Amino acid sequence: MIRVAIIEDQREIREGLGMLIGGTPEFQVTHSFGSGEDALAGIGAEPPDVVLVDIGLPGISGLDVIRQLGERNPELKFLVLTSYDDDERIFSALCAGACGYLLKRTPPARLLESIKEVAAGGAPMTPEVARRVLSVFRGTAPPQKSEYRLTPQESKLLKLLVEGHSYKTAAYELGLTVHAIGFHVRNIYEKLQVHSKSEAVAKAIHHRLA
């Protein structure tokens, strides 16, 4: 059972998503919010597996919701579902911590499959969004390896995160507790000057840190 929270300001779309996702046996809709403010107040000690979020929210933006909820719980996985397909919003969402980026015209079956992919550690994107991301990376030469004064333990952990490990499996691989992993991750975030797991992984790949 994949637990899903929905953050969407348009009531008709929010209710439609709730019926689609909640009516599918593998899923449970645990939260449904019409604003970022409500989401920040309502997602607490028992977070969902996947947060489906529109970035064009009134008041606090979906990007800020991703950043703030991600800081509270680095294990949260965010899937953007929006009508915006411009480069600035796409990359802002991915850098904020989104695991995937879909447009609202995505067919229902593909949306459900994408939620499963995110829950499993994947990064689904609408085809045109994926093409934009690839075109930018193809036109950017990777820089020489940068030094961020990571300790050997932090470097090993960052490599595991790049490989797709969760905190729990990384803890097993390194012989540490999940609490210790969280401590090291916070140090990594500070040294890399990032705010989310996705952003740390992207920077590690781009700067050849792992």
Secondary structure, DSSP 8 states (H G I E B T S, - for coil): -EEEEEE-S-HHHHHHHHHHHHTSTTEEEEEEESSHHHHHHH--SS--SEEEE-S--SSS-HHHHHHHHHHH-TT-EEEEEES---HHHHHHHHHHTEEEEEETTS-HHHHHHHHHHHHTT---B-HHHHHHHHHHHHTS-----------HHHHHHHHHHHTT--HHHHHHHHT--HHHHHHHHHHHHHHHT-SSHHHHHHHHHHTT--
